[in-house]
Amino acid sequence: MTRKRICLILAGMLLFCTVLPANAADAPMESTLPERYLGPCPEQGTVTSHFYKDKEELKVWTPYGYSGQRVYEIVLLMHGDYGSLNSWLTNEYTLFGHTVEGRYVFDWMAYEKRTVPFIVVTLNNKPFEQETMVRDITDALLFVADNYSVYPGGTVASLVRNRDHITVGGLSRGSMLTHWFLSICPEYAANYICMSAAGPYTEIPDALERKHVRMKKLFSAAGAADAEYHDMTVESYEYLKPYADESLYLEYRYGHTWHVWLPGVYEALLFVLPQDSAEYEILCAVRTRLCNQTVPFPRLIYREIRNR
């Protein structure tokens, strides 16, 4: 056997070893959600309804054992068209032969301490009132920061100082509204979850530069069989990932369905939130409390700026 032929065989073997695993890794996934997450958790959190801005409703999921002595990350999630603020929490879906509520994922993650402690905030979309929705998200964050034991206090300045502890995201229309929020107020949250749709993503880099901030973590997911929104989601992710410190895209074999979104939010929270540790929580809590004691930002100034 000639030396040239040996080299060709070795090159082919190398190509086989490198290309095939990459293609396999790129194949759409069935589900990454542990099967136990498809049923109720032994320790279930609490869903509480609030009214903010007098008549607007939001809901907050808090984990089992929620305590004002601990500090929690904020995860604000928005639903798609024909959904509601219950979509991520108490609505029931049929997944893989099980009847599942969205909150099961959060209950199990808290029970197993997969991340640092977090709460989930949901509110009703205003699908065609993007700028109004951006104000609603900001006001919802302020309300939660003022009423729950989270890193930011109830002022705009505190939201900005503690944006690393705030995640905003959604599915379908909720993902579009997340992009709108990013294009107008990227200084209020550092982490973003965008699944199965996109908004004005080409405007976001200018907004980040104008506000002198970067995204900390960007997570995106889509269904490979989602004929309407798959390409849009991928294009947005590829465009925005250079503007995030860390980014991750996952693809599932399904279409525009909760078979994508519930495994997706599980993977998103694993990616966006750090692992649970007492040292991390104490360090962040002390640093945040000291930071929030300095130069409070009056609410009246915020209202004046917001209404200009």
N, C-alpha and C positions, 0 to 999 in steps of 0.2 A: 504494500500500500504506500503510495507516494506521500511525501510530506504535505503537498498541497491538498490532497484528499483528506488527510487527517485533520488539517486545519479547518476545512469546510465542515467536517462532521462535528468537530468541537464547537465551531461557531453556531451550528444548528442546535446542538444540545444547550448551549448558553441561551439562545433565543427562546427555546422551549421553556427553560427554567425561569426566565425573566418575564416574558410576554404573557404566558398563560396565567400565572397567578395574578398579574395586574388586571387582566380581563375578568378573571373570576371575582376579584375584589370590587370591580366596577359594576357587576351585575346587580340589578335591583333586589332588595331584600324582601323576605316574606314578612318577618316581624322580629323586632329585637326586644319586645316586651316580655318579661318573665311571665310564665303561665299563671303563677299565683296572683299576679296583679290584675287578672281578669275576674277576681272575686273580691268580696269585702275583706278588709284588713282587720286583724284582731283588735287594733286600736284605731278608732275612727276620729277624724278631726271634726271641727264644728264649722258650719256655714251660717254666717250672720248677715242679715240684710240691713243696710243703712240708707238714709237719704242725705245727699249732699247738694249744695246749691238749692236748698229748699225742696225741690221736687224730683231731682234726678236720683235714681237708685243705683247703688252698687252693692256687690256681695263680696264678702271676705271669707276665704277658707283659712282657718287656723289649725295647726296640727294638734293632735291629742297631747294634752299636758301643756298647752300654751301658757306661758308665764310672763308677766311683766318684768321679771327678774332676768330674762334672757333678751337677746337682741336678734331680730329676724331680717332676712332679705325680703325685698318686695318683688313679686313677680306679677305683673299686670298682663292679663290675657284677654284678647278680643275674639269674638265669634265671627262666623260667616253669615251670609244672607240667609234669611229664614231661621236663624238661630236666636238666642237670647243670652242674657247674663247667666242663665242656668246651664248653657251648653257645655262649659268646661267643668261643671260641678255636679249637678244632680240629674241632668237628662240621661236617659238610658239608651244604649246602643247595642246592637248585636255584633259581636266581634268573635271570630273563630269559635263559634258555637256557644258563646257565653253572653249573658246579658250584663253589660258593663256600664258603670257610671264613671264619668271623667275623674271624679274625686278619688277613685280607687288608686290611681297612679300616685297622687300626692300623699294619700294616707300611707301607702306601702313605703314610699321613699322616706317619709319621716320615721316610720316604724323601724326601718332597717338602717336609719342614719346614713343614707347614701350621699347626702350633701349636708352643708351647714343648714341650720333652721331657716325656713322661709314661710311666707304667707302668700296666698294667691288672691288677687283682686280681679273681679270681672265687672263689666258695665255694659249697658246696651249701646250698640252701634247707632250712629247716625250716618248711614252709608254714603249719602250724597251731600253731606255738609262737612267737608274735610276740616276746614279751619275751626268750626264749632267743635268738632270731635277732638282736635288737638287741645283746645281749651278744656274740654271735659276730662281728658286724660290728665292734664296738669292739675286740675282742681281735685280729681280723684286721688292723685298721689299726695297732694297737700292734706286732704282729709285723712287719709290713712296714716300719714306721717304724724298727724296731730293726735290720733286716737289709738294707735297701736305701738307696741314696743319694737320699733324698727330703727335702723341707723339714722336716717334723716329726721330732723324735727320738722315742725309744721310751717316752715318758711321756704320761699324759693331759694334763698341763699344756701339753706341746708340741703335742699335737693341737689343743687349743683355741686356742693362740697362732697356729697356722699353718693354721687351718681354711679360709682362702681358697684353699689349695693342695690341698684334698681335695674330690673329687666322689664322690657316692654315687648309684647309680641302678639301673634294671632295667626289664624288660618283664613285662607280665602280673602273675603272682604276685610277681615281683621288684619291680615298681612298687608293689604293695600293701605289701610289706615296707619299701620306701623311705619310704612315708608313715608307717609305724609308727616307723621310726627317727627321722624328723623330729618325730614327736609325743612322743618320749621323750628323745632326745639330739641336739637340733639344734645344740648347741655344738661338735660334733666335725667337722662338715663344713659348708661354706658353699654348695656348688653341688649341684644335684639334677637328675637325668634321670628322668622318669616317663613311661613309654610303655604305652599300651593297658591301663590299669587304675588304680585309686586305692584308698587305704586311708582311715583316719580323718582326713580332711583338715580337718574342722571343729574338731578338737582342736589343730591345729598352731599357730594364732595364739597361743593361751594358752601353749603350750610355748615359743615364741619370746620372748614377753614375760617369762615366768618365768625364762628363762635369759639375758635381756638381749642377744639376738642377732637378726640378720636373715638371711634368705637373701641371698646375693650374686647368684646366677644360677639361674633355674628354667627348665628346658627340658621341654616336653611334646610328645608326638606320638601320633597314633592313626590307624587306618584308617577311612575313611568308611563302609566296608561291614562294620565290626565291630559286629554287631547287639547284642552283649552288653556291650561295654566302651567304645564310642565316647562315649556321652552321659556316662558316669561320668567319663571322662578329661577331657572338656571342662569339666564342672561343677567338678571339682577344680582345674583350671588357673585358671579364672575366679575361683574363691574365693581361691586362694593368691597370685595374681600381685601384689596390692597389698603383699604382705609380702616381696617380692623386689626388689632394686635393679634388676635387669634380668630380663625374661622373654620367652620365645618359644614359640609353639605352631605346629606344622606338621601338616598333614593329607594323608594319601596315599589313593589311590583303592581300596586293597585292604582286606582284613579283618584277622583276627587272625593275622598271618603275618610271616615274616622279610622280605617285600617292603616292610614298614613299618619293621622294627626295624634292619636294616643301613643303609639310607639315613638312618634316624632317628639312629642313633648317630654317623654321620659328621657330620650337621648339628649334633648336640648338642655334639660336641667342638670343632667350629669356633666355636660360640657360647660355650661355657663357658671354653675355654682361650684365652689371648691368642696373638697371632702370635709366631712364633719371632724372637728377637733377642738378640744377645750382651749388649747393655746391660741388657735386662730380666732375663735370667738372673743376671748378675753382681750387680745391685742386690738382687734377691730373696735370692740365696744369702748375701751379706754380711749383710744385715739379719736373715735367719733364723738364721744361725750365731751372731751376736752375741746375739740374743734368747734362743736356747736355752742360752746359757752362764749365764743368770741364774736363780737360785732353782729348782733342779730339784725336780720333784714326785715324791716317793717312790712306787714301785709299790705298796708295802704300804698306803698310804693309799687308793690307787685300789681295791685289792682289798676293803678294808674298806667303802668307800662302795658299791661295786658289789653287795656281798653283803648289804647292809642290807635 
